[in-house]
Amino acid sequence: FELEGNEGSQFISALLMALPVLKDDSEIRLKSPLIDPSFVDMTIDTMKQFGIRVEKKENSFHIPGQQIYDAPRSLSCENDWGLASLWASAGAACALKGGNVSVTELPGKSLQQYRSVKDVFPLICQDFQDVNIDASEFPNLASFIAALAAAKGGTVRLSGVPQLRHKETNRLKSIGLCLQKFGVSYEETADGLIISGKPGADYPDDMIIDCLGDPWIFMSLALASVAFRKPYILSDENCAAKIYAGFIDDFKALGGRCEIV
């Protein structure tokens, strides 16, 4: 099986889990470097706990066939650094106004790549003028950072996230279209997005934004509301529940204001 590594890890992880039960051996070959290897490493590590062998090579994976999954006596799933990083980033965005968010019970020794998100906090705290952000270590935060750019004005160049074109939507294009309603311009690049906003940009009262069914766009625009001048309406209040059933409740508990209309 030949796959592009820059299209994301989900296809590779899915194949890794399915191929061991086939009659013959299999091999996954990468035609381009894997852009988010930590997720594949997590998959292989978890499969190992079920007795499954995968041989990882430089640009490929060899998977012996006729293997049998054998459930471990106990298995503990790590808390999610990805969703935690969203709340921590929202707290950082409010830091100059006295906001503070603490996220606890995250695994310190983990293969999850979002552990490096703290490196972007100093940039999120400040007013955006002309900022370059490599989001390769926290790709799902790209839509939140882009929304902050629309609220704060200035120009933000996001890079390192070409795989977002293969998520629930073409997320690079989708978040750009959503943010256009705030009066900003956007440009897709080979591996990211350029958002150019205007400080204090105006938009119609009761503006409705279609999040296109993408939970990360919905959550990003909900959290970025702290930086916008006036309210707006997000379509589909249940959108976030696809990956985070308690998002709205937690948003309110941390001081977010919203109502179902």
Short mmCIF file of the C-alpha atoms (twelve columns), coordinates in Angstrom:
data_MODEL
# 
_entry.id   MODEL 
# 
loop_
_atom_site.group_PDB 
_atom_site.id 
_atom_site.type_symbol 
_atom_site.label_atom_id 
_atom_site.label_alt_id 
_atom_site.label_comp_id 
_atom_site.label_asym_id 
_atom_site.label_seq_id 
_atom_site.Cartn_x 
_atom_site.Cartn_y 
_atom_site.Cartn_z 
_atom_site.pdbx_PDB_model_num 
ATOM 1   C CA . PHE A 1   0.000   0.000   0.000  1 
ATOM 2   C CA . GLU A 2   1.458   3.365   -1.029 1 
ATOM 3   C CA . LEU A 3   0.276   6.497   0.762  1 
ATOM 4   C CA . GLU A 4   1.272   10.134  0.963  1 
ATOM 5   C CA . GLY A 5   2.646   10.886  4.417  1 
ATOM 6   C CA . ASN A 6   1.573   14.528  4.271  1 
ATOM 7   C CA . GLU A 7   -2.128  13.657  4.051  1 
ATOM 8   C CA . GLY A 8   -2.255  12.761  7.743  1 
ATOM 9   C CA . SER A 9   -1.911  9.698   9.921  1 
ATOM 10  C CA . GLN A 10  -5.489  8.381   10.081 1 
ATOM 11  C CA . PHE A 11  -5.286  6.290   6.892  1 
ATOM 12  C CA . ILE A 12  -1.999  4.762   8.018  1 
ATOM 13  C CA . SER A 13  -3.252  3.980   11.530 1 
ATOM 14  C CA . ALA A 14  -6.396  2.374   10.128 1 
ATOM 15  C CA . LEU A 15  -4.369  0.132   7.815  1 
ATOM 16  C CA . LEU A 16  -1.938  -0.772  10.585 1 
ATOM 17  C CA . MET A 17  -4.822  -2.030  12.730 1 
ATOM 18  C CA . ALA A 18  -6.522  -3.976  9.915  1 
ATOM 19  C CA . LEU A 19  -3.630  -5.603  8.055  1 
ATOM 20  C CA . PRO A 20  -2.287  -7.963  10.785 1 
ATOM 21  C CA . VAL A 21  -5.320  -10.278 10.458 1 
ATOM 22  C CA . LEU A 22  -4.832  -10.843 6.716  1 
ATOM 23  C CA . LYS A 23  -3.499  -14.163 5.407  1 
ATOM 24  C CA . ASP A 24  -0.335  -12.652 3.908  1 
ATOM 25  C CA . ASP A 25  2.217   -10.100 5.035  1 
ATOM 26  C CA . SER A 26  1.656   -6.454  4.098  1 
ATOM 27  C CA . GLU A 27  3.753   -3.358  3.651  1 
ATOM 28  C CA . ILE A 28  2.809   0.311   3.832  1 
ATOM 29  C CA . ARG A 29  5.133   2.558   1.850  1 
ATOM 30  C CA . LEU A 30  5.241   6.333   2.270  1 
ATOM 31  C CA . LYS A 31  5.660   8.367   -0.901 1 
ATOM 32  C CA . SER A 32  6.371   11.486  1.155  1 
ATOM 33  C CA . PRO A 33  7.531   12.080  4.755  1 
ATOM 34  C CA . LEU A 34  4.961   11.401  7.464  1 
ATOM 35  C CA . ILE A 35  3.850   14.773  8.790  1 
ATOM 36  C CA . ASP A 36  2.458   13.663  12.173 1 
ATOM 37  C CA . PRO A 37  4.418   10.531  13.146 1 
ATOM 38  C CA . SER A 38  3.516   10.634  16.830 1 
ATOM 39  C CA . PHE A 39  -0.032  9.446   16.111 1 
ATOM 40  C CA . VAL A 40  1.268   6.441   14.181 1 
ATOM 41  C CA . ASP A 41  3.748   5.724   16.982 1 
ATOM 42  C CA . MET A 42  0.840   5.748   19.453 1 
ATOM 43  C CA . THR A 43  -1.066  3.304   17.253 1 
ATOM 44  C CA . ILE A 44  1.885   0.904   17.034 1 
ATOM 45  C CA . ASP A 45  2.528   1.171   20.782 1 
ATOM 46  C CA . THR A 46  -1.104  0.335   21.584 1 
ATOM 47  C CA . MET A 47  -1.169  -2.560  19.085 1 
ATOM 48  C CA . LYS A 48  1.923   -3.964  20.794 1 
ATOM 49  C CA . GLN A 49  -0.091  -4.199  24.015 1 
ATOM 50  C CA . PHE A 50  -2.539  -6.436  22.105 1 
ATOM 51  C CA . GLY A 51  0.273   -8.697  20.948 1 
ATOM 52  C CA . ILE A 52  0.514   -7.311  17.415 1 
ATOM 53  C CA . ARG A 53  3.902   -6.869  15.724 1 
ATOM 54  C CA . VAL A 54  4.711   -4.063  13.309 1 
ATOM 55  C CA . GLU A 55  8.182   -3.483  11.914 1 
ATOM 56  C CA . LYS A 56  8.811   0.219   11.418 1 
ATOM 57  C CA . LYS A 57  11.372  1.106   8.747  1 
ATOM 58  C CA . GLU A 58  12.661  4.429   7.433  1 
ATOM 59  C CA . ASN A 59  9.890   5.017   4.890  1 
ATOM 60  C CA . SER A 60  7.652   2.008   5.348  1 
ATOM 61  C CA . PHE A 61  5.967   -0.396  7.770  1 
ATOM 62  C CA . HIS A 62  6.071   -4.186  7.488  1 
ATOM 63  C CA . ILE A 63  3.061   -5.974  8.990  1 
ATOM 64  C CA . PRO A 64  3.178   -9.774  9.313  1 
ATOM 65  C CA . GLY A 65  -0.110  -11.513 8.472  1 
ATOM 66  C CA . GLN A 66  -2.125  -14.147 10.395 1 
ATOM 67  C CA . GLN A 67  -1.701  -12.345 13.704 1 
ATOM 68  C CA . ILE A 68  -4.288  -12.537 16.474 1 
ATOM 69  C CA . TYR A 69  -5.316  -9.664  18.731 1 
ATOM 70  C CA . ASP A 70  -5.097  -10.709 22.365 1 
ATOM 71  C CA . ALA A 71  -6.626  -8.179  24.749 1 
ATOM 72  C CA . PRO A 72  -4.379  -7.130  27.649 1 
ATOM 73  C CA . ARG A 73  -5.669  -7.660  31.165 1 
ATOM 74  C CA . SER A 74  -5.995  -3.895  31.578 1 
ATOM 75  C CA . LEU A 75  -5.483  -0.920  29.313 1 
ATOM 76  C CA . SER A 76  -5.507  2.729   30.327 1 
ATOM 77  C CA . CYS A 77  -6.233  5.395   27.713 1 
ATOM 78  C CA . GLU A 78  -4.319  8.643   28.139 1 
ATOM 79  C CA . ASN A 79  -6.122  11.933  28.544 1 
ATOM 80  C CA . ASP A 80  -6.101  13.976  25.364 1 
ATOM 81  C CA . TRP A 81  -3.391  16.621  25.021 1 
ATOM 82  C CA . GLY A 82  -5.095  17.841  21.843 1 
ATOM 83  C CA . LEU A 83  -8.349  18.983  23.478 1 
ATOM 84  C CA . ALA A 84  -6.453  20.141  26.560 1 
ATOM 85  C CA . SER A 85  -4.273  22.361  24.384 1 
ATOM 86  C CA . LEU A 86  -7.395  24.083  23.058 1 
ATOM 87  C CA . TRP A 87  -8.427  25.199  26.566 1 
ATOM 88  C CA . ALA A 88  -4.880  26.154  27.524 1 
ATOM 89  C CA . SER A 89  -4.568  28.232  24.351 1 
ATOM 90  C CA . ALA A 90  -7.875  29.951  25.069 1 
ATOM 91  C CA . GLY A 91  -6.547  30.824  28.513 1 
ATOM 92  C CA . ALA A 92  -3.375  32.228  26.978 1 
ATOM 93  C CA . ALA A 93  -5.458  34.370  24.625 1 
ATOM 94  C CA . CYS A 94  -7.124  35.949  27.678 1 
ATOM 95  C CA . ALA A 95  -3.948  36.275  29.756 1 
ATOM 96  C CA . LEU A 96  -3.516  40.025  29.210 1 
ATOM 97  C CA . LYS A 97  -7.067  40.526  30.521 1 
ATOM 98  C CA . GLY A 98  -6.402  38.433  33.627 1 
ATOM 99  C CA . GLY A 99  -7.689  35.134  32.270 1 
ATOM 100 C CA . ASN A 100 -6.203  31.879  33.493 1 
ATOM 101 C CA . VAL A 101 -6.964  28.246  32.634 1 
ATOM 102 C CA . SER A 102 -5.322  25.255  34.315 1 
ATOM 103 C CA . VAL A 103 -5.553  21.832  32.677 1 
ATOM 104 C CA . THR A 104 -4.621  18.877  34.886 1 
ATOM 105 C CA . GLU A 105 -4.142  15.096  34.756 1 
ATOM 106 C CA . LEU A 106 -2.257  15.047  31.468 1 
ATOM 107 C CA . PRO A 107 0.445   12.404  30.928 1 
ATOM 108 C CA . GLY A 108 3.912   13.941  31.164 1 
ATOM 109 C CA . LYS A 109 5.629   11.032  29.429 1 
ATOM 110 C CA . SER A 110 3.527   10.647  26.340 1 
ATOM 111 C CA . LEU A 111 3.941   10.161  22.592 1 
ATOM 112 C CA . GLN A 112 1.260   12.786  21.955 1 
ATOM 113 C CA . GLN A 113 2.771   15.626  19.944 1 
ATOM 114 C CA . TYR A 114 0.502   18.337  21.374 1 
ATOM 115 C CA . ARG A 115 2.693   18.444  24.484 1 
ATOM 116 C CA . SER A 116 4.758   21.130  22.725 1 
ATOM 117 C CA . VAL A 117 1.822   23.546  22.484 1 
ATOM 118 C CA . LYS A 118 3.229   25.700  25.301 1 
ATOM 119 C CA . ASP A 119 5.747   27.091  22.829 1 
ATOM 120 C CA . VAL A 120 3.016   29.043  21.024 1 
ATOM 121 C CA . PHE A 121 1.476   30.632  24.142 1 
ATOM 122 C CA . PRO A 122 3.721   33.745  24.096 1 
ATOM 123 C CA . LEU A 123 2.570   34.443  20.525 1 
ATOM 124 C CA . ILE A 124 -1.122  33.903  21.327 1 
ATOM 125 C CA . CYS A 125 -0.928  36.322  24.249 1 
ATOM 126 C CA . GLN A 126 0.194   39.316  22.193 1 
ATOM 127 C CA . ASP A 127 -1.567  41.448  19.613 1 
ATOM 128 C CA . PHE A 128 -0.944  40.059  16.173 1 
ATOM 129 C CA . GLN A 129 0.942   42.326  13.801 1 
ATOM 130 C CA . ASP A 130 2.972   40.100  11.529 1 
ATOM 131 C CA . VAL A 131 3.410   36.616  12.993 1 
ATOM 132 C CA . ASN A 132 4.696   33.336  11.558 1 
ATOM 133 C CA . ILE A 133 3.538   30.174  13.349 1 
ATOM 134 C CA . ASP A 134 4.616   26.632  12.504 1 
ATOM 135 C CA . ALA A 135 1.587   24.613  13.663 1 
ATOM 136 C CA . SER A 136 2.953   21.198  12.689 1 
ATOM 137 C CA . GLU A 137 3.097   20.084  16.341 1 
ATOM 138 C CA . PHE A 138 -0.484  21.216  17.088 1 
ATOM 139 C CA . PRO A 139 -2.373  21.134  13.751 1 
ATOM 140 C CA . ASN A 140 -5.908  21.210  15.151 1 
ATOM 141 C CA . LEU A 141 -5.158  24.552  16.831 1 
ATOM 142 C CA . ALA A 142 -4.603  26.194  13.454 1 
ATOM 143 C CA . SER A 143 -8.271  27.152  13.121 1 
ATOM 144 C CA . PHE A 144 -8.281  28.740  16.609 1 
ATOM 145 C CA . ILE A 145 -5.112  30.722  15.876 1 
ATOM 146 C CA . ALA A 146 -6.587  31.839  12.545 1 
ATOM 147 C CA . ALA A 147 -9.765  32.999  14.314 1 
ATOM 148 C CA . LEU A 148 -7.691  35.006  16.798 1 
ATOM 149 C CA . ALA A 149 -5.907  36.614  13.868 1 
ATOM 150 C CA . ALA A 150 -9.263  37.693  12.452 1 
ATOM 151 C CA . ALA A 151 -10.218 39.206  15.810 1 
ATOM 152 C CA . LYS A 152 -6.931  40.928  16.592 1 
ATOM 153 C CA . GLY A 153 -6.022  42.123  13.111 1 
ATOM 154 C CA . GLY A 154 -2.599  41.954  11.569 1 
ATOM 155 C CA . THR A 155 -1.262  39.084  9.515  1 
ATOM 156 C CA . VAL A 156 -0.665  35.520  10.672 1 
ATOM 157 C CA . ARG A 157 1.098   32.964  8.480  1 
ATOM 158 C CA . LEU A 158 0.294   29.403  9.539  1 
ATOM 159 C CA . SER A 159 2.479   26.620  8.146  1 
ATOM 160 C CA . GLY A 160 3.144   22.901  8.617  1 
ATOM 161 C CA . VAL A 161 -0.478  21.712  8.381  1 
ATOM 162 C CA . PRO A 162 -1.221  20.403  4.845  1 
ATOM 163 C CA . GLN A 163 -3.092  17.431  6.353  1 
ATOM 164 C CA . LEU A 164 -5.946  19.743  7.387  1 
ATOM 165 C CA . ARG A 165 -7.219  19.492  3.820  1 
ATOM 166 C CA . HIS A 166 -8.199  15.881  4.598  1 
ATOM 167 C CA . LYS A 167 -10.081 16.359  7.879  1 
ATOM 168 C CA . GLU A 168 -13.862 16.608  8.450  1 
ATOM 169 C CA . THR A 169 -13.749 19.315  5.797  1 
ATOM 170 C CA . ASN A 170 -10.952 20.923  3.823  1 
ATOM 171 C CA . ARG A 171 -10.321 22.777  7.051  1 
ATOM 172 C CA . LEU A 172 -7.848  25.273  5.599  1 
ATOM 173 C CA . LYS A 173 -10.403 26.464  3.065  1 
ATOM 174 C CA . SER A 174 -13.360 26.118  5.445  1 
ATOM 175 C CA . ILE A 175 -11.915 28.242  8.241  1 
ATOM 176 C CA . GLY A 176 -10.847 30.832  5.657  1 
ATOM 177 C CA . LEU A 177 -14.393 31.044  4.280  1 
ATOM 178 C CA . CYS A 178 -15.810 31.368  7.806  1 
ATOM 179 C CA . LEU A 179 -13.404 34.157  8.700  1 
ATOM 180 C CA . GLN A 180 -14.135 36.083  5.514  1 
ATOM 181 C CA . LYS A 181 -17.441 37.015  7.119  1 
ATOM 182 C CA . PHE A 182 -15.466 39.022  9.690  1 
ATOM 183 C CA . GLY A 183 -14.000 41.122  6.899  1 
ATOM 184 C CA . VAL A 184 -10.592 39.459  6.696  1 
ATOM 185 C CA . SER A 185 -8.833  38.010  3.685  1 
ATOM 186 C CA . TYR A 186 -7.197  34.602  3.507  1 
ATOM 187 C CA . GLU A 187 -4.856  32.748  1.208  1 
ATOM 188 C CA . GLU A 188 -4.158  29.026  1.133  1 
ATOM 189 C CA . THR A 189 -0.516  28.051  0.825  1 
ATOM 190 C CA . ALA A 190 1.083   24.680  0.105  1 
ATOM 191 C CA . ASP A 191 1.099   23.742  3.789  1 
ATOM 192 C CA . GLY A 192 -1.032  26.302  5.569  1 
ATOM 193 C CA . LEU A 193 -2.908  29.557  5.540  1 
ATOM 194 C CA . ILE A 194 -2.297  33.304  5.597  1 
ATOM 195 C CA . ILE A 195 -4.915  35.357  7.462  1 
ATOM 196 C CA . SER A 196 -4.862  39.141  7.047  1 
ATOM 197 C CA . GLY A 197 -7.194  40.983  9.387  1 
ATOM 198 C CA . LYS A 198 -7.912  44.570  10.306 1 
ATOM 199 C CA . PRO A 199 -7.952  45.754  13.943 1 
ATOM 200 C CA . GLY A 200 -11.529 46.474  14.989 1 
ATOM 201 C CA . ALA A 201 -13.007 45.063  11.786 1 
ATOM 202 C CA . ASP A 202 -16.790 45.369  11.795 1 
ATOM 203 C CA . TYR A 203 -19.392 42.767  10.850 1 
ATOM 204 C CA . PRO A 204 -23.211 42.656  10.831 1 
ATOM 205 C CA . ASP A 205 -25.152 42.185  14.055 1 
ATOM 206 C CA . ASP A 206 -26.460 38.639  14.510 1 
ATOM 207 C CA . MET A 207 -24.136 37.340  11.804 1 
ATOM 208 C CA . ILE A 208 -24.555 33.587  11.221 1 
ATOM 209 C CA . ILE A 209 -21.515 31.431  10.447 1 
ATOM 210 C CA . ASP A 210 -21.912 27.952  9.005  1 
ATOM 211 C CA . CYS A 211 -19.191 25.774  10.582 1 
ATOM 212 C CA . LEU A 212 -19.729 23.157  7.859  1 
ATOM 213 C CA . GLY A 213 -20.091 20.357  10.375 1 
ATOM 214 C CA . ASP A 214 -16.456 20.628  11.502 1 
ATOM 215 C CA . PRO A 215 -16.231 20.406  15.325 1 
ATOM 216 C CA . TRP A 216 -12.765 22.013  15.496 1 
ATOM 217 C CA . ILE A 217 -13.988 25.045  13.539 1 
ATOM 218 C CA . PHE A 218 -17.027 25.314  15.826 1 
ATOM 219 C CA . MET A 219 -14.944 25.095  19.015 1 
ATOM 220 C CA . SER A 220 -12.300 27.461  17.659 1 
ATOM 221 C CA . LEU A 221 -14.817 30.157  16.758 1 
ATOM 222 C CA . ALA A 222 -16.626 29.710  20.076 1 
ATOM 223 C CA . LEU A 223 -13.423 30.177  22.084 1 
ATOM 224 C CA . ALA A 224 -12.168 33.024  19.879 1 
ATOM 225 C CA . SER A 225 -15.335 34.988  20.736 1 
ATOM 226 C CA . VAL A 226 -13.435 36.415  23.718 1 
ATOM 227 C CA . ALA A 227 -11.383 38.486  21.268 1 
ATOM 228 C CA . PHE A 228 -14.189 39.762  19.012 1 
ATOM 229 C CA . ARG A 229 -16.057 43.017  19.556 1 
ATOM 230 C CA . LYS A 230 -19.635 41.706  19.512 1 
ATOM 231 C CA . PRO A 231 -21.597 38.448  19.382 1 
ATOM 232 C CA . TYR A 232 -22.173 36.226  16.381 1 
ATOM 233 C CA . ILE A 233 -24.126 33.024  15.738 1 
ATOM 234 C CA . LEU A 234 -22.589 29.621  15.002 1 
ATOM 235 C CA . SER A 235 -24.781 27.117  13.176 1 
ATOM 236 C CA . ASP A 236 -25.412 23.642  14.640 1 
ATOM 237 C CA . GLU A 237 -25.009 23.877  18.414 1 
ATOM 238 C CA . ASN A 238 -24.361 20.102  18.529 1 
ATOM 239 C CA . CYS A 239 -21.385 20.254  16.164 1 
ATOM 240 C CA . ALA A 240 -18.740 19.993  18.909 1 
ATOM 241 C CA . ALA A 241 -20.444 16.915  20.379 1 
ATOM 242 C CA . LYS A 242 -18.999 14.811  17.554 1 
ATOM 243 C CA . ILE A 243 -15.701 14.727  19.434 1 
ATOM 244 C CA . TYR A 244 -16.399 16.536  22.733 1 
ATOM 245 C CA . ALA A 245 -19.860 16.040  24.242 1 
ATOM 246 C CA . GLY A 246 -19.272 18.416  27.159 1 
ATOM 247 C CA . PHE A 247 -17.726 21.315  25.262 1 
ATOM 248 C CA . ILE A 248 -20.570 23.827  25.696 1 
ATOM 249 C CA . ASP A 249 -20.911 23.040  29.416 1 
ATOM 250 C CA . ASP A 250 -17.168 23.425  29.979 1 
ATOM 251 C CA . PHE A 251 -17.144 26.620  27.914 1 
ATOM 252 C CA . LYS A 252 -19.802 28.117  30.197 1 
ATOM 253 C CA . ALA A 253 -18.087 26.845  33.342 1 
ATOM 254 C CA . LEU A 254 -14.926 28.755  32.388 1 
ATOM 255 C CA . GLY A 255 -16.793 32.020  31.861 1 
ATOM 256 C CA . GLY A 256 -17.859 31.695  28.243 1 
ATOM 257 C CA . ARG A 257 -21.204 33.211  27.397 1 
ATOM 258 C CA . CYS A 258 -23.553 31.651  24.866 1 
ATOM 259 C CA . GLU A 259 -27.207 30.916  24.326 1 
ATOM 260 C CA . ILE A 260 -29.177 28.677  21.993 1 
ATOM 261 C CA . VAL A 261 -31.237 30.753  19.561 1 
# 
